[in-house]
Each structure stands twice: as C-alpha cells, then as structure tokens.
Amino acid sequence: MIYKVLKKQNNSEMCFVCGIHNESGLNTSYYELENNQLIGVFKGHDVHQSYPERMHGGIVTALLDETIGRAVQTLDENIWGVTVEITVRFVKPVPLDQVLYTVGYVTNMRSRMFEGEGYVCNTDKEILATAKAKYFIQHVDKIVSDIDFVREQWIYVDDAKDSEVKSFDLPK
Ligand SMILES: CCCCCCCC(=O)SCCNC(=O)CCNC(=O)[C@H](O)C(C)(C)COP(=O)(O)OP(=O)(O)OC[C@H]1O[C@@H](n2cnc3c(N)ncnc32)[C@H](O)[C@@H]1OP(=O)(O)O
C-alpha cells in the first residue's frame, strides 16, 4: 500500500545510524508517512559487514532500535526515549551496497514507556529483519545533559533528492 510522505525528520551530528558527520555510520534519512509509520532510507557498506556481503546483525539491530525509537516522534516531536529492550529476528541476510528501507511504528503508548515494532526490507519489499522494542520516555535534557542537543545537534538536512521522495509503497 502506498503512503504519502508528510515530513522529513532531522538528522543528528554523530549518531551511528543518522549522524551526518559520522563517516562510519549509515547516514540514514528518515521520512514520516501519513499512517504514522516512519521510513528510513539507507545503504550499508563494507565497514558494516559481518560475513562478506552481509551486514552485521548488531548494526541491523542499531538501525531497528533507532527507527522504532524515532517513530514516536510521528505522534509528538517532543517525545524522546531511551531503549530498555529490543528483540530482533534476522530473517534473511541484509546485503551491502544497495538501497534498503527500515520502517518503524508505535504499538503501545503509556505515560512513561512506549513500545514499537519495525522491520528492514529491500526495494522488492522482501522483509529481511524484524524487531520489537521498548523505550523509557525521558526529557531530552536528561538524556543529553551537557549540551542543548536539539538546538546544537538535531539538524534539518535539506537534501536535493528529498523532493523526489513523495511516497512509499510499504510491504505491510
Ligand atoms: C529520536 C532519537 C531516537 C533514538 C533511538 C535510539 C535510542 C537508544 O539507542 S538509547 C541507548 C540505549 N539505552 C540506554 O542507554 C538506556 C540505559 N538505561 C537507563 O538509562 C536506565 O535504565 C533508565 C533511564 C531506562 C531507567 O533507569 P531509572 O530511571 O534508574 O529507573 P528504574 O527504577 O530502573 O526504572 C524505571 C521504571 O522503568 C521500568 N523499567 C526499566 N527497564 C525496563 C524494561 N526493560 N522493561 C520494563 N520496564 C522497565 C522499571 O521497572 C521502573 O518501573 P517502576 O517505576 O514502575 O518500578
């Protein structure tokens, strides 16, 4: 089913998954969809491998962790959380050097915790990994206490190719 992109989410400076200045990172771009799901577009490279041509499972986990954690901001951009639990199922090898998608959404929202699910898929909509995760809600100033993170390191990146990203056809 096809969903419209409503908004691009910010990137951070140095996060492994979305940091624009993290040269070893995945440099993921995130887009909020009209169904309150979040889609990330990324490409892994040799530095992210486990066995040759296969992304490391720990990196796939980091990607799913970030994606589900960010999905809460499709509901309210002022909610931030830290991961307390994540379970990942590695369904098929996650390949390197090709564009892939990661999708996340919230399944249960409470006053101090939220839970969500997500998956990684390829452009043929094959599911490569799935995850369920739980997050403890905290004020961003408590998560990052030594700098004003949102003002200093939470950056809107206006990428020329974003204007071409208008909708996504999700597998589920
Ligand atoms: C937009 C950007 C999105 C980014 C997404 C990526 C997020 C990340 O990767 S964050 C990095 C990884 N995670 C972390 O660093 C978290 C580290 N852990 C912590 O900081 C602490 O354990 C923290 C803050 C979660 C809780 O600690 P603390 O405040 O001392 O509270 P604590 O008393 O242990 O627990 C608070 C409540 O949460 C509950 N709780 C804690 N962990 C869990 C859990 N895994 N499952 C269920 N409940 C839990 C406790 O039972 C307790 O409940 P109650 O008050 O009802 O008894």
Ligand as a Chemical Component Dictionary entry (heavy atoms), coordinates in Angstrom:
data_LIG
# 
_chem_comp.id                   LIG 
_chem_comp.type                 NON-POLYMER 
_chem_comp.pdbx_formal_charge   0 
_chem_comp.three_letter_code    LIG 
# 
loop_
_chem_comp_atom.comp_id 
_chem_comp_atom.atom_id 
_chem_comp_atom.alt_atom_id 
_chem_comp_atom.type_symbol 
_chem_comp_atom.charge 
_chem_comp_atom.model_Cartn_x 
_chem_comp_atom.model_Cartn_y 
_chem_comp_atom.model_Cartn_z 
_chem_comp_atom.pdbx_ordinal 
LIG C1  C1  C 0 14.783 10.378 18.190 1  
LIG C2  C2  C 0 16.017 9.537  18.570 2  
LIG C3  C3  C 0 15.645 8.075  18.801 3  
LIG C4  C4  C 0 16.843 7.338  19.314 4  
LIG C5  C5  C 0 16.567 5.861  19.473 5  
LIG C6  C6  C 0 17.792 5.140  19.964 6  
LIG C7  C7  C 0 17.730 5.066  21.450 7  
LIG C8  C8  C 0 18.948 4.459  22.070 8  
LIG O1  O1  O 0 19.663 3.689  21.490 9  
LIG S1  S1  S 0 19.219 4.880  23.696 10 
LIG C9  C9  C 0 20.673 3.977  24.140 11 
LIG C10 C10 C 0 20.398 2.675  24.820 12 
LIG N1  N1  N 0 19.604 2.774  26.032 13 
LIG C11 C11 C 0 20.064 3.366  27.153 14 
LIG O2  O2  O 0 21.144 3.938  27.172 15 
LIG C12 C12 C 0 19.200 3.297  28.374 16 
LIG C13 C13 C 0 20.062 2.950  29.582 17 
LIG N2  N2  N 0 19.218 2.736  30.778 18 
LIG C14 C14 C 0 18.890 3.772  31.572 19 
LIG O3  O3  O 0 19.303 4.904  31.359 20 
LIG C15 C15 C 0 18.007 3.474  32.752 21 
LIG O4  O4  O 0 17.901 2.078  32.957 22 
LIG C16 C16 C 0 16.561 4.034  32.580 23 
LIG C17 C17 C 0 16.612 5.558  32.483 24 
LIG C18 C18 C 0 15.888 3.454  31.340 25 
LIG C19 C19 C 0 15.722 3.650  33.778 26 
LIG O5  O5  O 0 16.527 3.857  34.918 27 
LIG P1  P1  P 0 15.975 4.537  36.253 28 
LIG O6  O6  O 0 15.480 5.904  35.945 29 
LIG O7  O7  O 0 17.005 4.365  37.294 30 
LIG O8  O8  O 0 14.726 3.782  36.585 31 
LIG P2  P2  P 0 14.417 2.332  37.109 32 
LIG O9  O9  O 0 13.956 2.499  38.515 33 
LIG O10 O10 O 0 15.499 1.327  36.807 34 
LIG O11 O11 O 0 13.198 2.035  36.134 35 
LIG C20 C20 C 0 12.149 2.981  35.998 36 
LIG C21 C21 C 0 10.919 2.222  35.659 37 
LIG O12 O12 O 0 11.110 1.642  34.358 38 
LIG C22 C22 C 0 10.931 0.241  34.452 39 
LIG N3  N3  N 0 11.847 -0.419 33.520 40 
LIG C23 C23 C 0 13.170 -0.209 33.360 41 
LIG N4  N4  N 0 13.639 -1.021 32.388 42 
LIG C24 C24 C 0 12.587 -1.738 31.949 43 
LIG C25 C25 C 0 12.405 -2.760 30.982 44 
LIG N5  N5  N 0 13.414 -3.207 30.244 45 
LIG N6  N6  N 0 11.164 -3.270 30.794 46 
LIG C26 C26 C 0 10.122 -2.827 31.512 47 
LIG N7  N7  N 0 10.226 -1.875 32.446 48 
LIG C27 C27 C 0 11.446 -1.354 32.671 49 
LIG C28 C28 C 0 11.262 -0.115 35.888 50 
LIG O13 O13 O 0 10.611 -1.316 36.254 51 
LIG C29 C29 C 0 10.685 1.069  36.632 52 
LIG O14 O14 O 0 9.273  0.975  36.769 53 
LIG P3  P3  P 0 8.579  1.348  38.172 54 
LIG O15 O15 O 0 8.992  2.753  38.453 55 
LIG O16 O16 O 0 7.125  1.175  37.832 56 
LIG O17 O17 O 0 9.106  0.350  39.122 57 
# 
loop_
_chem_comp_bond.comp_id 
_chem_comp_bond.atom_id_1 
_chem_comp_bond.atom_id_2 
_chem_comp_bond.value_order 
_chem_comp_bond.pdbx_ordinal 
LIG C1  C2  SING 1  
LIG C2  C3  SING 2  
LIG C3  C4  SING 3  
LIG C4  C5  SING 4  
LIG C5  C6  SING 5  
LIG C6  C7  SING 6  
LIG C7  C8  SING 7  
LIG C8  O1  DOUB 8  
LIG C8  S1  SING 9  
LIG S1  C9  SING 10 
LIG C9  C10 SING 11 
LIG C10 N1  SING 12 
LIG N1  C11 SING 13 
LIG C11 O2  DOUB 14 
LIG C11 C12 SING 15 
LIG C12 C13 SING 16 
LIG C13 N2  SING 17 
LIG N2  C14 SING 18 
LIG C14 O3  DOUB 19 
LIG C14 C15 SING 20 
LIG C15 O4  SING 21 
LIG C15 C16 SING 22 
LIG C16 C17 SING 23 
LIG C16 C18 SING 24 
LIG C16 C19 SING 25 
LIG C19 O5  SING 26 
LIG O5  P1  SING 27 
LIG P1  O6  DOUB 28 
LIG P1  O7  SING 29 
LIG P1  O8  SING 30 
LIG O8  P2  SING 31 
LIG P2  O9  DOUB 32 
LIG P2  O10 SING 33 
LIG P2  O11 SING 34 
LIG O11 C20 SING 35 
LIG C20 C21 SING 36 
LIG C21 O12 SING 37 
LIG C21 C29 SING 38 
LIG O12 C22 SING 39 
LIG C22 N3  SING 40 
LIG C22 C28 SING 41 
LIG N3  C23 SING 42 
LIG N3  C27 SING 43 
LIG C23 N4  DOUB 44 
LIG N4  C24 SING 45 
LIG C24 C25 SING 46 
LIG C24 C27 DOUB 47 
LIG C25 N5  SING 48 
LIG C25 N6  DOUB 49 
LIG N6  C26 SING 50 
LIG C26 N7  DOUB 51 
LIG N7  C27 SING 52 
LIG C28 O13 SING 53 
LIG C28 C29 SING 54 
LIG C29 O14 SING 55 
LIG O14 P3  SING 56 
LIG P3  O15 DOUB 57 
LIG P3  O16 SING 58 
LIG P3  O17 SING 59 
# 
